[in-house]
């Protein structure tokens, strides 16, 4: 917009209608529209499973499922001091899959070992002292010694993630045995592990903040109830000895309504006039495994077709 155009200007140039923001605000205030808020049972997103046990399925996650899981997690995760993180890119809470955390751990050890000399010796000494403490030994680094090692050694490691990490959430796969201890020592933050499924909005169980043990995923979340039932086909029974075995069943408001059938989900674009034909292998837009054919889609959605689709 030219510098000499007044702030209340409204005119047409280059086939564009230029309207001042003040006029837009006024139009909005004069034509109020009641908010059409979603209901708890309304579908928020169709989340696809990984396909590790077969072809991926679209799981219908409702707004109620999302709220149930988040509100349950917030009873465990401390919320004090979590505002304003994104603006400075220095998060206090972080969620990551084990592969990312393992990569951070391996990268730190690789850099320390490559440095050599006194810094390497100090790091391994500090790590060993703190490891004794994390394992519960009174002869480890506690109190002043812990603060000293944090300042001299681990402060630089924590700077990798901004230096303000207070809690880390991990899921989707088991953590390796020494990664949680590395996170606790080098990043100075507890790490929580959880267990869940796409069908449970990722929530099911979550470990306590002060639980430093490994190989556990914690108790059920407040929004979940869990039980074990017999699985005769796999030979797992709840009365097995020495430990009960079986199939895990999860219930609660975080459990989704169901799954979209593999063809039903392709009816959605047609209903909202995105495409008149179904997204099937026969239409040439997806493969036999229902993966998108990007080049075919680009050719299909040309300017003429888009105009036709949105004309009505």
C-alpha positions as CSV (number, residue, x, y, z in Angstrom):
1,X,0.0,0.0,0.0
2,X,1.3,3.5,-0.9
3,X,2.5,5.7,1.9
4,X,0.0,8.5,1.0
5,X,-3.0,6.3,1.4
6,X,-5.0,7.5,4.5
7,X,-5.6,4.9,7.3
8,X,-9.4,5.0,6.6
9,X,-9.0,4.5,2.9
10,X,-11.2,2.1,1.0
11,X,-10.6,1.9,-2.8
12,X,-9.9,-0.6,-5.6
13,X,-6.5,-0.9,-7.1
14,X,-5.1,-3.7,-9.4
15,X,-8.5,-5.5,-9.0
16,X,-7.9,-5.7,-5.2
17,X,-10.3,-4.0,-2.8
18,X,-8.2,-2.2,-0.1
19,X,-10.1,-1.8,3.2
20,X,-8.7,-0.3,6.4
21,X,-8.5,-2.6,9.4
22,X,-10.7,-0.1,11.4
23,X,-13.5,-0.7,8.9
24,X,-13.1,-4.4,9.2
25,X,-13.4,-4.2,12.9
26,X,-16.5,-2.0,12.6
27,X,-18.1,-4.4,10.1
28,X,-17.5,-7.3,12.6
29,X,-19.0,-5.4,15.5
30,X,-22.1,-4.6,13.5
31,X,-22.6,-8.2,12.3
32,X,-22.0,-10.3,15.3
33,X,-22.2,-14.1,14.8
34,X,-22.9,-16.5,17.6
35,X,-20.0,-18.8,18.3
36,X,-20.5,-22.3,17.0
37,X,-18.5,-24.2,19.6
38,X,-17.8,-27.9,19.2
39,X,-19.4,-30.4,21.5
40,X,-17.5,-32.9,23.5
41,X,-18.6,-35.7,21.2
42,X,-17.6,-33.9,18.0
43,X,-14.6,-35.3,16.1
44,X,-11.6,-33.0,16.5
45,X,-9.2,-34.9,14.3
46,X,-8.9,-38.2,12.5
47,X,-5.5,-39.5,13.7
48,X,-4.0,-42.4,11.8
49,X,-2.3,-45.3,13.5
50,X,1.3,-46.3,12.7
51,X,0.3,-49.4,10.9
52,X,2.7,-51.6,12.8
53,X,0.1,-54.3,13.2
54,X,-1.5,-53.9,9.8
55,X,-2.7,-51.1,7.5
56,X,-3.1,-47.7,9.1
57,X,-6.6,-46.8,10.3
58,X,-8.1,-43.4,11.0
59,X,-9.0,-43.1,14.6
60,X,-11.8,-40.6,15.4
61,X,-10.5,-38.4,18.2
62,X,-13.1,-36.2,19.8
63,X,-12.7,-32.9,21.6
64,X,-13.7,-34.7,24.8
65,X,-10.9,-37.3,24.3
66,X,-8.3,-34.5,23.9
67,X,-9.5,-32.6,27.0
68,X,-9.7,-35.7,29.1
69,X,-6.1,-36.6,28.3
70,X,-4.7,-33.1,28.7
71,X,-6.5,-32.4,32.0
72,X,-5.3,-35.7,33.3
73,X,-1.7,-35.0,32.4
74,X,-1.9,-31.5,34.1
75,X,-2.6,-33.2,37.4
76,X,0.9,-34.7,37.1
77,X,2.9,-32.1,35.2
78,X,3.7,-28.9,37.2
79,X,2.2,-25.9,35.4
80,X,4.0,-23.1,37.3
81,X,6.3,-21.0,35.2
82,X,5.2,-22.5,31.8
83,X,4.0,-19.3,30.2
84,X,5.9,-17.4,27.5
85,X,8.2,-20.3,26.6
86,X,7.5,-20.2,22.8
87,X,8.5,-16.5,22.4
88,X,12.0,-17.1,23.6
89,X,12.2,-20.7,22.4
90,X,13.4,-21.8,25.8
91,X,10.8,-24.4,26.8
92,X,10.2,-25.5,30.4
93,X,8.2,-28.6,29.4
94,X,9.1,-30.8,26.4
95,X,7.7,-33.9,24.8
96,X,10.0,-36.1,22.8
97,X,10.1,-39.7,21.5
98,X,13.0,-41.9,22.9
99,X,14.9,-41.7,19.6
100,X,15.4,-38.0,20.0
101,X,16.4,-38.2,23.6
102,X,18.9,-41.0,22.8
103,X,20.3,-38.8,20.1
104,X,20.9,-36.0,22.5
105,X,22.5,-38.3,25.0
106,X,24.8,-39.9,22.4
107,X,25.7,-36.5,21.0
108,X,26.7,-35.1,24.4
109,X,28.9,-38.1,25.2
110,X,30.5,-38.1,21.8
111,X,31.4,-34.4,22.0
112,X,32.8,-34.8,25.6
113,X,34.9,-37.8,24.6
114,X,36.2,-36.0,21.5
115,X,37.2,-32.9,23.7
116,X,39.4,-35.0,25.9
117,X,41.7,-33.6,28.6
118,X,40.5,-32.0,31.8
119,X,37.0,-31.2,30.6
120,X,36.4,-34.9,29.8
121,X,37.7,-36.0,33.2
122,X,35.5,-33.4,35.0
123,X,32.4,-34.4,33.1
124,X,32.8,-38.1,33.8
125,X,33.6,-37.5,37.4
126,X,30.6,-35.2,37.8
127,X,28.4,-37.7,36.0
128,X,29.5,-40.6,38.2
129,X,29.0,-38.6,41.4
130,X,25.5,-37.6,40.4
131,X,24.7,-41.1,39.1
132,X,25.4,-42.5,42.6
133,X,22.9,-40.0,44.0
134,X,20.2,-40.8,41.3
135,X,20.6,-44.5,42.2
136,X,19.8,-43.6,45.8
137,X,23.3,-43.7,47.4
138,X,23.9,-41.2,50.2
139,X,27.6,-41.1,49.0
140,X,26.6,-39.5,45.7
141,X,26.6,-35.8,44.9
142,X,23.9,-34.0,46.9
143,X,23.3,-30.5,48.1
144,X,26.3,-28.1,47.5
145,X,28.3,-30.6,45.5
146,X,25.3,-31.2,43.2
147,X,24.9,-27.4,42.7
148,X,28.7,-27.1,42.0
149,X,28.7,-29.8,39.3
150,X,25.5,-28.2,37.8
151,X,27.3,-24.9,37.5
152,X,30.7,-26.1,36.4
153,X,29.7,-29.0,34.0
154,X,26.1,-29.6,33.3
155,X,25.1,-25.9,32.7
156,X,26.6,-26.1,29.2
157,X,24.7,-29.3,28.4
158,X,21.4,-27.8,29.6
159,X,22.0,-24.8,27.3
160,X,21.4,-27.1,24.3
161,X,17.7,-27.1,25.1
162,X,17.6,-23.6,26.4
163,X,18.6,-24.2,29.9
164,X,15.1,-24.0,31.4
165,X,13.8,-27.6,31.0
166,X,11.9,-28.6,34.1
167,X,10.1,-31.7,32.9
168,X,10.2,-34.0,29.9
169,X,7.5,-36.3,28.7
170,X,8.4,-39.4,26.6
171,X,6.2,-42.0,24.9
172,X,5.6,-44.0,21.7
173,X,8.4,-46.5,22.6
174,X,10.4,-47.7,25.6
175,X,13.3,-45.6,26.8
176,X,16.7,-47.2,27.0
177,X,17.8,-47.9,30.6
178,X,20.4,-45.1,31.0
179,X,18.6,-42.3,29.1
180,X,16.3,-41.3,31.9
181,X,19.2,-41.0,34.3
182,X,21.1,-38.9,31.7
183,X,18.2,-36.6,31.4
184,X,17.9,-36.3,35.2
185,X,21.6,-35.6,35.6
186,X,22.6,-33.5,32.6
187,X,19.4,-31.6,32.0
188,X,18.4,-31.4,35.6
189,X,14.9,-32.4,34.9
190,X,12.7,-35.5,35.8
191,X,11.4,-37.5,32.8
192,X,8.0,-39.1,32.7
193,X,7.2,-42.1,30.6
194,X,3.7,-43.0,29.5
195,X,1.8,-45.7,27.8
196,X,-1.2,-45.2,25.5
197,X,-2.6,-45.7,22.0
198,X,-3.9,-43.6,19.2
199,X,-7.3,-44.9,20.3
200,X,-6.8,-43.5,23.8
201,X,-5.7,-40.1,22.6
202,X,-2.1,-41.1,23.5
203,X,-3.0,-41.3,27.2
204,X,-3.3,-44.3,29.4
205,X,-0.7,-44.3,32.1
206,X,2.0,-41.9,33.2
207,X,4.8,-42.2,35.7
208,X,5.0,-39.9,38.7
209,X,7.3,-36.8,38.6
210,X,9.6,-38.2,41.4
211,X,9.8,-41.7,40.0
212,X,13.4,-42.2,38.8
213,X,13.0,-45.9,38.1
214,X,13.4,-47.3,34.6
215,X,11.3,-49.8,32.7
216,X,8.0,-48.5,34.1
217,X,5.2,-46.4,32.6
218,X,3.5,-45.4,35.8
219,X,-0.1,-45.8,37.1
220,X,-3.3,-45.1,35.1
221,X,-4.1,-41.5,34.4
222,X,-7.0,-40.0,36.3
223,X,-9.0,-40.1,33.1
224,X,-8.4,-43.9,32.5
225,X,-9.2,-47.2,34.1
226,X,-7.3,-50.3,33.1
227,X,-7.8,-54.0,33.5
228,X,-6.2,-57.2,32.3
229,X,-8.3,-59.9,30.6
230,X,-7.4,-63.3,29.4
231,X,-6.0,-63.8,25.9
232,X,-6.3,-67.5,25.2
233,X,-5.1,-67.2,21.6
234,X,-1.8,-65.9,22.7
235,X,-1.5,-68.2,25.8
236,X,-1.7,-65.2,28.2
237,X,-4.0,-65.7,31.2
238,X,-4.6,-63.4,34.2
239,X,-4.0,-66.3,36.6
240,X,-0.5,-67.1,35.1
241,X,2.3,-67.5,37.6
242,X,4.4,-65.8,38.9
243,X,2.8,-62.7,37.3
244,X,-0.6,-62.1,35.7
245,X,-0.5,-61.9,31.9
246,X,-3.2,-61.0,29.4
247,X,-4.6,-58.3,27.1
248,X,-4.7,-54.7,28.4
249,X,-8.1,-53.0,28.2
250,X,-8.4,-49.3,28.7
251,X,-11.6,-47.3,29.3
252,X,-12.4,-43.7,30.1
253,X,-13.4,-40.4,28.5
254,X,-10.1,-40.3,26.6
255,X,-11.0,-43.5,24.7
256,X,-12.0,-42.5,21.1
257,X,-15.3,-43.3,19.5
258,X,-14.0,-45.7,16.9
259,X,-12.2,-45.8,13.5
260,X,-13.2,-44.6,10.1
261,X,-13.4,-47.4,7.6
262,X,-10.7,-47.2,4.9
263,X,-13.2,-46.2,2.2
264,X,-15.5,-44.1,4.4
265,X,-12.9,-41.5,5.2
266,X,-12.5,-40.8,1.4
267,X,-16.2,-39.7,1.3
268,X,-15.4,-36.6,3.3
269,X,-13.6,-34.7,0.6
270,X,-16.5,-35.4,-1.8
271,X,-19.1,-34.2,0.7
272,X,-17.4,-30.8,1.2
273,X,-16.8,-30.5,-2.5
274,X,-13.0,-30.9,-2.5
275,X,-13.2,-33.7,-5.0
276,X,-16.2,-35.4,-6.7
277,X,-14.4,-38.8,-7.0
278,X,-13.4,-41.0,-4.0
279,X,-9.7,-41.1,-3.0
280,X,-9.2,-44.7,-4.0
281,X,-6.5,-46.6,-5.9
282,X,-9.0,-46.8,-8.8
283,X,-9.1,-43.0,-9.0
284,X,-5.3,-42.9,-9.4
285,X,-4.9,-40.4,-6.5
286,X,-3.6,-43.0,-4.0
287,X,-1.5,-46.2,-4.1
288,X,-2.8,-49.6,-3.2
289,X,-1.6,-48.9,0.3
290,X,-3.6,-45.7,0.3
291,X,-0.5,-43.4,0.2
292,X,-1.0,-40.1,-1.6
293,X,0.3,-39.8,-5.2
294,X,1.4,-36.2,-5.0
295,X,2.1,-35.7,-8.7
296,X,-1.3,-37.1,-9.7
297,X,-3.0,-34.8,-7.2
298,X,-1.2,-31.7,-8.5
299,X,-2.4,-32.5,-12.0
300,X,-5.9,-33.2,-10.8
301,X,-6.3,-30.0,-8.8
302,X,-5.7,-27.6,-11.7
303,X,-7.1,-24.0,-11.7
304,X,-10.2,-24.9,-13.8
305,X,-11.2,-27.8,-11.5
306,X,-10.7,-25.6,-8.4
307,X,-13.0,-23.0,-9.8
308,X,-15.6,-25.6,-10.6
309,X,-15.4,-27.2,-7.1
310,X,-15.9,-23.9,-5.3
311,X,-18.2,-22.2,-7.7
312,X,-21.3,-23.5,-5.9
